[in-house]
Every structure is written in structure tokens, then in C-alpha cells.
Amino acid sequence: MLFGEHTVIKGSQALAMPINDFYGQWKYATNKAEFKKLQYDLPLFQRYLEKQGLNQWINITALAKSLQQGLYFDANIPTGYGLGSSGALCAAILAKFGKNNKSLSLLELKQVFAQMESYFHGASSGTDPLVSYLNYPITLGEEIKKVTLKEADKNGKRAIFLLDTGVKREASPFINEFLERCKEEIYDRKCQSQLVPLVDDAIHTFLHGQWDLLFSTMHELSLFQYRYFDFMILEDFKSLWLEGLSSSNFKLKICGAGGGGFLLGISKDFEQTKAHLTNYKLLPIFKY
């Protein structure tokens, strides 16, 4: 998810795009002793899908048989990093073992994926697996739309980037904490009146290549998250977060559920930012 991780849970607008640096594929283990290690909890997930009554959309019998034959999902997507590792797995299952799914609309696909991914997070919007499945950027709001991004400039100085915190986390505690806080009227009102418009502005400016306005909006998003999503920001990164807020060159925001994994950043001069943040691993995902 690029913008709107938290607003999408509440039914507001969001923009999500695939990141080509991270991917997965199905493989078969040749050594039975490796099955359990390589498959992790795939057999448990397969039984969960069956209990959820997803047989209508997934050939679970074929999935179970393939798992017995050593099928596993080989991916370079780090787990617990907010990059949709569980979403990619759900998308891969529907792509390989799906049935009748071609008749589903994008909204219906998203609902199926939300049901699947709830195994991992307790609550899921279904967005991450949908983006992996489509392998195309989408906006979500009153309806789901495929979008065409402004062409990236591989040699551009400015960039959207990921910053590796080096800390894995479970998404569900942070999602649940956010939903719990939203039960408080004042907190929910702030999200609706301040966060949602900021997310809408970020999406609009990004899609229209209005980079200076996007940088300004990212500052406001970063400030809002520091004030109201503090529980999602690692203590060791709060000083860096504040440094970004005072910087004229880079800003940071939460990626996924926060609490670790990757942070999403924006920079006016990526090489300068990279040279400044030498203690951190930065990966540019969109240069402009």
C-alpha cells in the first residue's frame, strides 16, 4: 500500500501498487524432510480455507494434494515488514487453484481475499492480495479502479523509497489497536477530518505528478502519524522521524501496520538522503 493503509480499513480512499523488487513463485521440494520447513503453516492455512467455506472459489482438494507432493511458496518478500507477504501468498493460491473466480468483480475478489488473509491478520481489507493478483496499481474508494501511473524516471533525483527498520512485527496487534482507538469519538473524528483528506490529497498529487505538492502533503501525513499513530512507530526511530519532519529533503510515513518492517519515505534528492542516512538500508521504489 502506498497511501491509505489505515483509511482503507474504514472504507476510505487508498492507492496501492505492486513493487517489482519483491515476488514469489510456486516450487516443489525434492526432499520430504524439507516439506515442513519450506511449507511453514501452509497445510494449516489450507484447512482454514476449507473451514471458511472457500471451496466455491478455490480447488482446496487440489491444493491439499499439491501440498502433500511438496508444493511450497518461494518468495523474497520479507514477512512482518508491511509489504504484503501474506497477500502475495493468497494471490498465488487463487491464481493457481482458483475456480469460478473469473466471474468475480474486483470488489468481490477483494472480499474473497479479505476472508483468506484474515487467517494472518485477524482483520484484512483484502487490498494487498488483490494488488498482487492483478499486478497493477489500483485506487480504492467507492469503487476499485485500475490506474496508470505517471511514467517513472529511473535517473530522477526525487524518489519514493523504503527504509528497513530491521525489525519484524505481527500486524494484527497494531491493526486491532488502531480499530480500538477509533472507537473513541475524538480520535475517529480526527482520522475522518484530517487523515482522510490528507490521504486523498497524497493520492491525487501522486497520480498527477504534482511532486512539490506531494512532498508538502507527505509532511502533513508524517506529522499526523507522529501525533496520533505513535504506537506504530518504533521508539528507536522517533528521533529520525522528527528529523524528517524538520528536513527540507525527506519525510517518513508508516508502511502497512507499522511497528517495524519498512517505513515509506519521500525524498527531493534521494542520493543526498541516502548519503545522510548511511546507517539505514534504503530502497527506491519510484524515481521521478
C-alpha positions in Angstrom: 0.0 0.0 0.0 1.4 3.4 -1.0 -1.2 5.7 0.6 -4.2 4.9 2.8 -3.3 1.8 4.8 -5.4 2.8 7.7 -8.1 4.8 5.9 -8.9 1.8 3.7 -9.9 -0.3 6.7 -12.5 2.4 7.4 -13.7 2.3 3.8 -12.0 5.5 2.6 -9.7 6.1 -0.4 -6.4 4.3 -0.9 -3.7 3.8 -3.5 -1.8 0.5 -3.8 0.8 -0.6 -6.3 2.9 -3.7 -6.8 6.7 -3.5 -6.1 8.6 -5.5 -8.7 11.6 -6.0 -6.4 9.6 -8.4 -4.3 7.9 -11.5 -5.7 7.2 -15.2 -5.2 6.7 -18.4 -7.1 5.5 -22.0 -6.5 8.1 -24.7 -6.3 8.2 -28.4 -5.3 10.5 -29.7 -2.6 12.5 -32.7 -3.7 13.3 -33.9 -0.2 10.3 -34.9 2.0 12.3 -33.9 5.1 12.2 -30.3 3.8 8.4 -30.2 3.5 7.6 -28.8 6.9 10.5 -26.3 6.8 9.6 -24.9 3.4 5.8 -25.0 3.7 5.7 -23.3 7.1 2.0 -23.4 8.1 0.6 -23.8 4.5 -1.2 -27.1 5.5 -2.9 -25.2 8.4 -3.8 -22.4 6.1 -5.3 -24.9 3.6 -7.5 -26.3 6.3 -8.5 -22.8 7.4 -9.6 -22.0 3.8 -11.7 -25.2 3.8 -13.4 -24.2 7.1 -14.1 -20.8 5.8 -16.2 -22.4 3.0 -14.0 -21.0 0.2 -14.3 -24.2 -1.8 -16.6 -22.3 -4.2 -13.6 -20.2 -5.3 -10.6 -22.4 -4.5 -10.0 -26.0 -5.5 -8.9 -26.9 -2.0 -8.7 -30.6 -2.8 -6.1 -29.9 -5.5 -4.2 -27.5 -3.1 -4.1 -30.2 -0.4 -2.9 -32.8 -2.9 -0.1 -30.5 -4.1 1.0 -29.7 -0.6 1.3 -33.5 0.0 3.5 -33.6 -3.0 5.8 -31.0 -1.6 4.4 -27.7 -3.1 5.7 -24.6 -1.3 5.7 -20.9 -2.0 9.2 -19.5 -2.5 9.3 -15.7 -2.1 11.8 -13.0 -1.4 9.2 -10.9 0.4 10.2 -10.4 4.0 7.5 -11.4 6.5 6.4 -8.9 9.1 7.5 -5.9 7.0 4.3 -4.4 5.7 4.9 -5.4 2.1 2.1 -7.9 1.7 3.9 -11.3 2.1 0.7 -12.9 3.2 -1.2 -11.1 0.5 1.2 -12.5 -2.2 0.6 -16.0 -0.9 -3.2 -15.5 -1.0 -3.0 -14.2 -4.5 -0.7 -17.1 -5.6 -3.2 -19.6 -4.3 -6.1 -18.0 -6.1 -4.1 -17.7 -9.3 -3.1 -21.4 -9.2 -6.1 -23.1 -7.6 -8.9 -20.6 -8.2 -12.1 -21.7 -9.8 -15.1 -19.6 -10.9 -13.1 -16.5 -9.9 -13.1 -15.0 -13.5 -16.8 -14.3 -12.9 -15.9 -12.1 -9.8 -15.8 -8.3 -9.9 -12.8 -6.5 -8.4 -14.9 -5.8 -5.3 -15.9 -9.5 -5.0 -12.3 -10.6 -5.5 -11.2 -8.2 -2.7 -13.8 -9.7 -0.4 -12.6 -13.2 -1.1 -9.0 -12.1 -0.4 -10.1 -10.3 2.8 -11.6 -13.6 4.0 -8.5 -15.5 3.1 -6.0 -13.1 4.6 -7.9 -12.8 7.9 -6.1 -16.0 8.8 -2.9 -14.0 9.2 -4.1 -10.6 10.5 -7.5 -11.2 12.2 -8.8 -8.3 10.1 -7.9 -7.6 6.5 -9.1 -5.2 3.8 -8.1 -7.7 1.1 -6.2 -5.0 -0.7 -2.6 -6.4 -0.6 -3.6 -9.8 -2.2 -5.8 -8.0 -4.8 -2.8 -5.9 -5.9 -0.5 -8.9 -6.1 -3.2 -10.8 -8.0 -3.8 -8.0 -10.5 -0.1 -6.9 -10.6 -1.4 -3.5 -11.4 -1.8 -0.2 -9.4 -5.3 0.4 -8.1 -7.2 3.1 -6.2 -9.9 2.1 -3.7 -12.8 4.1 -2.6 -16.4 3.9 -3.6 -15.2 1.7 -6.3 -12.0 -0.1 -7.2 -10.1 1.2 -10.3 -7.0 0.2 -12.1 -4.8 3.3 -12.6 -1.9 4.3 -14.9 0.9 6.0 -13.0 2.9 8.8 -14.4 6.0 7.3 -16.0 8.9 6.9 -13.6 12.2 8.5 -14.3 15.0 6.0 -13.4 17.5 8.8 -13.3 15.3 11.2 -11.4 16.7 12.8 -8.2 13.5 12.6 -6.3 12.2 9.2 -5.1 9.6 7.3 -3.1 11.7 4.8 -1.0 11.5 2.1 1.6 13.6 2.3 4.8 14.4 -1.0 6.5 13.9 -0.8 10.3 15.4 -4.3 10.7 12.5 -5.3 13.0 9.9 -7.9 12.1 6.4 -7.4 13.6 3.0 -9.0 13.7 0.4 -6.8 12.0 -2.7 -7.8 13.9 -1.9 -6.1 17.3 -1.3 -2.8 15.6 -4.4 -3.1 13.4 -6.5 -4.0 16.5 -5.1 -1.1 18.5 -6.0 1.3 15.7 -9.5 -0.1 15.5 -9.9 0.1 19.3 -8.7 3.7 19.3 -11.2 4.5 16.5 -14.0 3.6 19.0 -13.1 6.9 20.7 -15.2 9.6 19.1 -12.5 12.3 19.2 -9.8 10.0 17.7 -12.1 8.8 15.0 -13.2 12.3 14.2 -9.6 13.4 13.8 -8.9 10.5 11.4 -12.0 11.3 9.4 -11.5 15.1 9.3 -7.7 15.3 9.0 -6.2 11.9 7.9 -8.7 11.0 5.2 -8.3 14.4 3.3 -4.5 14.1 3.5 -4.6 10.7 2.0 -6.9 11.9 -0.7 -4.5 14.8 -1.5 -1.5 12.5 -1.5 -3.2 10.1 -4.0 -4.3 13.0 -6.2 -0.9 14.7 -6.3 1.0 11.4 -6.9 -1.2 10.3 -9.7 -1.0 13.7 -11.4 2.8 14.1 -10.9 2.5 17.1 -8.7 5.6 16.3 -6.8 6.1 19.5 -4.8 2.5 19.3 -3.5 3.0 15.6 -2.7 6.1 16.4 -0.6 4.1 19.0 1.3 1.2 16.6 1.8 3.7 13.9 3.0 4.9 16.3 5.6 1.4 16.7 7.0 0.8 12.9 6.8 4.1 12.3 8.7 3.2 14.8 11.3 -0.3 13.4 11.8 1.1 9.9 12.2 3.7 11.0 14.7 1.0 12.6 16.8 -1.8 10.0 16.5 -0.1 6.8 15.4 2.8 7.0 17.8 2.1 3.4 18.9 3.0 2.2 15.4 6.4 4.0 15.4 9.4 2.2 16.9 10.9 4.2 19.8 14.3 3.9 18.2 13.0 5.6 15.0 11.1 8.5 16.6 14.1 10.8 16.5 14.7 10.0 12.8 11.0 10.6 12.2 11.3 14.1 13.8 14.5 14.7 11.8 12.4 14.1 8.7 9.7 16.5 9.8 12.3 19.2 10.2 14.1 18.3 6.9 13.5 20.0 3.6 14.7 16.9 1.8 12.9 13.8 3.2 9.8 12.7 5.1 8.7 9.3 6.5 5.4 7.6 6.9 4.2 4.2 8.2 4.1 1.4 5.8 1.5 -1.3 6.4 0.5 -1.7 10.1 3.7 -0.1 11.4 5.5 -1.3 14.5 8.6 -2.2 12.4 9.2 -3.6 9.0 9.7 -0.9 6.3 8.9 2.8 6.6 7.8 4.6 3.4 9.8 7.8 2.6 9.8 10.6 0.1 12.9 12.5 -0.9 13.7 15.5 -3.1 17.2 14.3 -3.6 17.5 10.6 -3.0 21.3 10.3 -3.3 21.6 13.1 -0.7 19.2 11.3 1.6 20.9 8.0 1.1 24.3 9.6 1.9 22.8 11.2 5.0 21.1 8.1 6.3 24.2 5.9 6.0 23.1 3.7 9.0 19.9 2.6 7.2 19.1 0.4 4.2 17.1 2.4 1.6 15.4 1.0 -1.4 14.0 3.4 -4.1 10.7 2.1 -5.5 9.7 5.0 -7.7 12.0 7.7 -9.0 10.7 10.9 -10.6 
